[in-house]
């Protein structure tokens, strides 16, 4: 089990240069995208004079190994209340991730909120996934170590995958373990990066339930964009609200939102997946 605050920590090794060690506890087809993005965000936060990230965009350029990475943070634009940065993550001289980050200071502006959270049950009273699984299923463990870092309360638990297509939506309550919340606003924002990014595949695949083709492909992320709206660092349980509306020509697009337990919109984002055929899968 990994701890988000510990496993995304960065160490400064020079002017605008940092290092971090990627933990295997965050594996999904290699380091989970939102996890390595969080490492980049932590470096941006370490180099920013401001306490609040406003937006994050990255392109995933390689599959890193679970080892040390080098991080360089460059200022693109510096203003009195806002800062734009470029973050480059490399490993053994190879580019792994390229990101841009905006952070802001104390600013005033217009206020409105017409967001509507999904009309679903709250986390209180819902069983956890551990309570829903049998002892045999629990002994098998999750498909990837990443899922040991979260405690989930599914809204629509299915022991067997359906045999016919469903709505391409993924909604479930999630809580980080062993540490659920973080006072540092940059670490708190990492919760959103991880839980927005992870919505991509599970929100897209229901459209292909019942199809043999689903077993032939996996789909790593090409990119990730997240806008941070209304931080709710005290909310342990977070509602993932992902949609995968279209997939064609080897690409699957998705968009996601993250809600607090009191139904405030914490963050929203989007990205594209690139379908890759498993080695040996039939054509």
N, C-alpha and C positions, 0 to 999 in steps of 0.2 A: 504494500500500500504506500502511495506517495502522498506527500503534503504539498499543496499548491504553493504556499508561501516559501517553503524551504527549497523546493525543486525548481523554482523559477528564479532564484536569487542570482545576482550577477556580482562580480568582483571587478573593481576598477584596476586596470594594469597600466594605464597611461592616460594622456590627455585625450578624452573622447573615445577611449578604448576600454573594452571590458571583456571578461571571459565568464563562461558558465559551463557547467557539466550537465549534460542531458541524462535524465534518469530513465532507466528501462521500465519503471513503474507506469510510464505514460505511453506505452506501445499500442499503436493500432497501425499495422502495415508500416512499421517504423515509428519514429517519434510522432505522436498525434499532432496534427497541424496546429490546432489552437494552443497546444502546449508550447511548441517552439515559437509560435507567434507571441506567446506570453513572455517568453524569455527576452524577445526583442523589445516588447513593451516595457519590461522592467528596466532595460538599459536606457530606453528613452526617458523614463521617469527619473532615473539616477542623474541624467544630464540636464533635466529640465528644471528651471526655477519655479515652475508652477505645480500645483497640487492636483490638478484635474485633467485627465486625458479627455479630449473631445472626439477624436476619430482615429481609426487605425485602418490602414490598407496594406496588404502584402501580397507578394507573389511567391509561391513555393517553387524553388529552383532545383532542389535536390533532396534526396532522402539521406538524412544524417545518420550516423551511427551514435550509439549511446556512449558518448565520450565528450571531451571538451570542445567547445566552439569558441571562436573569436568574434567579437562584436564591435563594430565601429559606428559611432553616432556622429552625424554631420548636421550642422544647423543650416537649414534652407532659408528660413526667414525668421527674424526675431523682432518682435514688437513689444509695446508696453504691456499688453495683456494677452498676447498669444505667441506661440512658438511652433514653427514647423521644422521637423527633423526627418532625416533619412537614416535608417538603421540597416546595416548590412551584416548578415550573419554568415560566416564562412567556417569551414572545417577542413584542415589540412590543405588550405589554399583553394578549396572549391566552394563556390557560392551555394548556399543552402536556402537563404531567404533574403528578400529585399523588401523593406517596408518604409512607409511614410506615416508620420504621426503628428497630429496637432494636439497641443495642450494649451490650456487657458488659465488665466488668473481670475481674480474677482471682477466680474463684469455684471452690468445691469442691462436689461432688455425687456422686450415684450414677452408676455406670458400667456399661453393658452394650452389646453390639453383636451383634445377630443378623441383620444385613443380609447379603444374598447377591447378589454381583455376577453379571451374566449369564455363562454359560459360553461365552465366545467367545475367539477368538485375541487375544493381546496385540499391541501395536504393533510389537514387534521382529519383523522378517522380513516384515511386510506391505508391499506396494508403496504408494507414495503415489499420489494421484490424478494427479499430473503424470506418473508413470511408466506409468500405465494408459491415458492419453489419447494419441491420435495427434498428430502435429505440427500437422495441420490443426485439430483440436479445440482444441489449446492456443493456436493463433493466434487463434481466435475469442474466447477469454477467457470468464470466467464470466458468468452472466446478470446478476449485480449486483456492483458493486465490493466489497461486503462480503466476498465469498469470497476476495478477494486477501489478506485479513488472517489467513487460516487455512491451514494445511497439513493435508490430510485423508488418512487411510488407511481407506478403506471396507471394511467386512466383507462386503458383498454388492454388488459392483460390477456395474452393468447399463448397458450402452451404449445400449440401447433400452428405453423404458418398456414394461413388460408389458401385455398386452392383456386381462388378467383381474384381478379384485381380489386384493389380497394382505393380509397381516396388517398392521394399522396400527401399525407399529413402525419406529423409525429408530435404528440403532446404528452409530456410526462413531467412530474415534479422531480427535481434532483437536488441533492444536498452534498456538498463536498465533505469528505472524511480524510483524515481524522479531525481536521480543522475546518469548520463550516463557514466562518465569517472572518473578515480581516479589516483592521482599522486603517491600514495603509490604503489610500484611494487607488494607487497604482496596482496593488495586489488584488484589491476588490474588483478592479476592471478586468483583471485576468480571468475572473470567474465568468464574465460575459464573453470574453474571447473564446474560452474553451467551450462553453455551452451554446454559443451561436454556431461555432464551427462544426460541432458534433451533430448538429441537426441535419446536415447535408444528406448523408447516405440514408439514414432511416426514414427521412421524410420523402425521399424519391422512390425507394424500392417498393412500397405498397402497390404502386401502379403496375408492377410486374409480378405480383403474387400469382402463382399457378403456372408461370412460364418457365420452361427448362432453361431459357437463356439467362435467367437471373443467376443461376449457379455458375455461369461461364465467365462472369465479369466481376471485377472490383473497380472502384472509381476513386482514385486519389484526387484531392483538391488542387486546382490550379491557382486559386487566389481566395482572398477573404477580405471583405470590407465590413467594418463594424462602426456604428455611430453610438456613442454613449449619451444617454438622455437624462435619466433620473436615478442617480446612484441610491441604492437601498442596502447599505452594507450590513444592516442589522437583520435582514431577511435571510434566514438560513435556507429555507426552501425556495427554489426558483423554478418557474414553469417554462419549459422549452416549448416553443410554438413554431414549428418548422413546416414549410410547404415546398414540394418539388413539382412545380406546375408543368415543366416541359423537359423532354429529353430527346435528342435527335442528333444524327451525324457524329456520334461519339461523345457528345457533350450532354451533361445534365445540369440545368440551372436550378437554384434553390434560393429561398429567402427565409429568414428566421427572425423571431422576436424572443425576448426574454422578459418575463414578468416576475415581480416580487409577490410574496404571499398576500399582500394587500392590494394586488392587481394594478400596480404601477408599472409602466413600461420602462425598464431599466436600459435596454439596448436593443438595437435592430441591426440586421446585416444581410449580406448576400454573397454569392460566389458561384463558381462553376466547377463541376467535376469532369474529369476526363476518363472515359471508360477504357479499361485495359483488360484484355482477355487473359484469364489464368493460363499459365503454361500447361500445355497438353489438353486444354479444353477443346471440344469438337467445334468445327466451323459450322 
